């Protein structure tokens, strides 16, 4: 597990600030199109607006991806969403901090970055993941739950790596649910109930 004081990545320049202060990612047009098609990490209420022809084209592309990469279309979509990432709180025994959480480009590490994505703060190796635990199942969340409202549990989950955990609180229930599914698809590990 990498520490909080990691060095800035050369990819930090791939993000810019718009005039309104929001961050805009300079991602490839193919990645942007793929995220639109699969819905990214929205609020869970994303409706598909593709017509029949676009859906047929997407099916053809997914079949080609499956043949080339040996992945299922669900796993490919999960990897795209994880690599794009989302904002959430990373909980520790000392409190919580806002972080941008994402899968590295080489798909080897789930990383957390400063909210402005200027500095990588740490990461866990995907190969170390043994399970995904929705809700407040870890000791970190058991302690934190004393100061959290009951409705917040549905936005929380933990990525379990042996004796260590990555405890995350997402901004919406749908985002948390999608992360749990996507990490499960990526690793092939079970979800604890």
N, C-alpha and C positions, 0 to 999 in steps of 0.2 A: 504494500500500500504506500503510495507516494505521500509526501508530507504536504502541509499547507504552504510551504515557502518555495514551491517549484518555480523554475525560471520561465519568463515569458516565452511563448512559442512564436515562431516565425509566422504562424498563421494569424497572429493577433491583428495584423494589418488588413486582414480580409473583412473587417467590420468597420463601419463608419457611423458617424452620428448625423442624423438628419437635423434640419433647422429646428424642428419641434422637440429635439432632445432624445427622440426615440432612436433605437439602434436598427440599422438595416444591414442584413447580411448580403454580401456579394457572393452569391452562389451561382453555379452554372444554371443555364436555362433548363437543362434536362432535369437537374435536381429540383428546381422550382416547379417544373411541370409535374414531376413525380409526386412532390408533396401536395400539390393541388389535387391530383388524382386520388391519393390515398387519404387525404384529409389532414395530414400533419397531426399535431397535438392541439386540437381546438378545445372547445368546452364540452365536447361529447355530443353536441347537437348538430353536427355537420351533415347537411343534405347533399347528395350527389346531384350535380346538374349536367352530367354528361349525356349526350344523346346516344342513340343506338349505335351509330357509326363510330363514335369515339370509344364506346365500350368495346366494340369489336376490335378496333385497333389496339386498345390496351390489352385485351386478351391475347392477341397475337404477340405483342411485345413481351408479355409475361411468360408465354410459352417458350419464346426464344431465350429469355433469361433463365428459365428453368433448365433448358437443354444445355446452355452454355455453362452455367454455374452450379448446377446440381442442387439448387435451392428451390423450395416451394415458393409460390408467389406471395404467400402470407409472410414467410420469413424475409423475403426481399423487401416487402413493404415495411416490416418491422425494423429492418436495418436502416432504411431511409429515414424513418421517423426518429430512431435513436440517434443517428448521426446528426440530424438537424437539432435535436435536443429541445429542452424547455426549461423555464425558470421555476425554481422551487426553493424551499428551505431545506438545508442540510442540518439535521439535528445531531448534537453531540451531548456528552454528559455535562458540558459547560453551558449549553444553550443552543441557539439556532442562528444560522446565517443564511442570507439569500445567496443563491448560487445558480449559475447556468450549468445544467447537467446534460451531458451528451456522450455518445459513443465515439471513440477516436476513429480517424479515417481508416486505420488498419484493422479496425474491429477488435482490437486486443484489450482495450481499457475503457471503462466507464469513468469519465473525467468530470470534475467539477471545477468551474471557473469563476472568477470574480463576476459580479452581475453585469459589468460592462464588457465582459469577455476579453479583457486586456491581459489577464494573467491567469495561468493555470494554477489551481490551488491544491490539486491532488487527484488521485485516481485509484481504482481497483482493477486488478486483472480479471478479465472475463473468465479465464480458466480457473480462477479461485472461487467463483460463485458456486454455492451448493444448493441454494434455494431462494425463493422470493416469498416474503411474508407480508400480506396485506394487513393494514391496521396497526395496532399498537402491541405487537407480540414480542418486542425486544426489551431488554433492560433500559435502554436509552429512552424508548417511548413510554415505558412504565413510569419512569421518573418524570418525564415531560408532561404526561397526561394529567398530572395534578394541577397544572396551570393552563390546560387547554380545555375547550368546550367539547362536549361529547360528539357533536356533529363534525368535528375536525378529524376524527378517527378515519372517516371514509375517504379522506384525502391523503392519508399516510400509508407508506409501505416501507419495507426494509429489504435490502439485498444482503443476503447472509453469505459470508465468506469464512467458513470455519468458525473461529472464535471472535471474529470481527464482523461488524455490520455497517452498511451504508444506510442511514435512516433518513428518509425523505418525506417531505410534506409538499404536495403539489397544490396548484392554485384552484383546481376543480376536481370533482369526483371522477369525471370522464377521463381526464388526463391521467389520474392515478391508475384507473382501470386499464387504460391503454399501455402505460408503462409496465404494469405487472404482466400483461399478456406478451408484450414485445420482448421483455427481458427473458421470459420463459421460452419464447420462440428462438431467440438468439442462442441461449445456452442449452436448451433441451432439459433444463432442470425443473423440478416440480415447484408448484405454488403451495405453500403451507396454508392450512385453513384454521 
